[in-house]
């Protein structure tokens, strides 16, 4: 099968397409014929240095996939060949999603939302699950609460706005002025131009902050939280600031989540969640996808077409 692998850690030019052995599903695993693969910041961060991941014999990046079940291993009862699925298998272990086929534990996948194309579905898993696990599982966002989402037009951010809104929250997002209309369309009640205003000067009494930036943004975010507030930061554990009494500050690392994927799919089918896909490229142009993503200006997601 065709797969994009990492020849050596470093720049995007180290992503190359190769012929590799097709994997076979084992116990409780399925073989998925990949139609589209999502691209995420963790992809180029790990490609650059090999961090986080338990690598296989042939290092290969990519976790977001949408495709069709080709075969099922012993013990699998929830899928059959021909089923359309999407998911984020094995993270943070190597999955090799930039490939024609991928093997995944069955419960790292869920039925693909019928209303979405494979390209749209491949944009969902890692970013939408990150937003879901941060806002629902960790922060327990409740109706009427005030939620501040940093980088609200980005991959995780644009899903977080929609999920918080679906939970009945009052949503405030930060984004550059050119992206304000989109963030409002996604459901934000207020949008702050972070280039013109320091968010802490115009926002207060916030219940939950979702911070995908870390550093000083995480520190500054503490100042807008009311007592009982929750700061969920995503870049890494070192970006979690020391919180005062009565405030929670925590790091969330996304994990495979069959039930979370089903909840996300339900929101999609209800018309309450939609992926924004800015760039679609063929698998052979994975390096270009990384180059675009590393500029840090992507609205929504980048997706590779495979089949």
Rosetta blueprint (number, residue, H / E / L):
1 X L
2 X E
3 X E
4 X E
5 X E
6 X E
7 X L
8 X L
9 X L
10 X L
11 X L
12 X H
13 X H
14 X H
15 X E
16 X E
17 X E
18 X E
19 X E
20 X L
21 X L
22 X L
23 X L
24 X L
25 X L
26 X L
27 X L
28 X L
29 X E
30 X E
31 X E
32 X E
33 X E
34 X E
35 X E
36 X E
37 X E
38 X E
39 X E
40 X L
41 X H
42 X H
43 X H
44 X H
45 X H
46 X H
47 X H
48 X H
49 X H
50 X L
51 X L
52 X L
53 X L
54 X E
55 X L
56 X L
57 X L
58 X L
59 X L
60 X L
61 X L
62 X L
63 X L
64 X E
65 X E
66 X E
67 X E
68 X E
69 X E
70 X E
71 X E
72 X E
73 X L
74 X L
75 X L
76 X L
77 X L
78 X L
79 X L
80 X L
81 X L
82 X L
83 X L
84 X E
85 X E
86 X E
87 X E
88 X E
89 X L
90 X L
91 X L
92 X L
93 X E
94 X L
95 X L
96 X L
97 X L
98 X L
99 X E
100 X L
101 X E
102 X E
103 X E
104 X E
105 X E
106 X H
107 X H
108 X H
109 X E
110 X E
111 X E
112 X L
113 X L
114 X L
115 X L
116 X L
117 X L
118 X H
119 X H
120 X H
121 X H
122 X H
123 X L
124 X L
125 X H
126 X H
127 X H
128 X H
129 X H
130 X H
131 X H
132 X H
133 X H
134 X H
135 X H
136 X H
137 X H
138 X H
139 X L
140 X L
141 X L
142 X L
143 X L
144 X L
145 X L
146 X E
147 X E
148 X E
149 X E
150 X L
151 X L
152 X L
153 X L
154 X L
155 X H
156 X H
157 X H
158 X H
159 X H
160 X H
161 X H
162 X H
163 X H
164 X H
165 X H
166 X H
167 X L
168 X L
169 X L
170 X E
171 X E
172 X E
173 X E
174 X E
175 X E
176 X L
177 X H
178 X H
179 X H
180 X H
181 X H
182 X H
183 X H
184 X H
185 X H
186 X L
187 X L
188 X L
189 X L
190 X E
191 X E
192 X E
193 X E
194 X L
195 X L
196 X L
197 X L
198 X L
199 X H
200 X H
201 X H
202 X H
203 X L
204 X L
205 X L
206 X E
207 X E
208 X E
209 X E
210 X E
211 X E
212 X L
213 X L
214 X L
215 X L
216 X H
217 X H
218 X H
219 X H
220 X H
221 X H
222 X H
223 X H
224 X H
225 X E
226 X E
227 X E
228 X E
229 X E
230 X E
231 X E
232 X E
233 X E
234 X L
235 X L
236 X L
237 X H
238 X H
239 X H
240 X L
241 X L
242 X L
243 X L
244 X L
245 X L
246 X L
247 X L
248 X E
249 X E
250 X E
251 X E
252 X L
253 X L
254 X L
255 X L
256 X L
257 X L
258 X H
259 X H
260 X H
261 X H
262 X H
263 X H
264 X H
265 X H
266 X H
267 X H
268 X H
269 X H
270 X L
271 X L
272 X L
273 X L
274 X L
275 X L
276 X L
277 X E
278 X E
279 X E
280 X E
281 X E
282 X E
283 X H
284 X H
285 X H
286 X H
287 X H
288 X H
289 X H
290 X H
291 X H
292 X H
293 X H
294 X H
295 X L
296 X L
297 X L
298 X L
299 X L
300 X L
301 X E
302 X E
303 X E
304 X E
305 X E
306 X L
307 X L
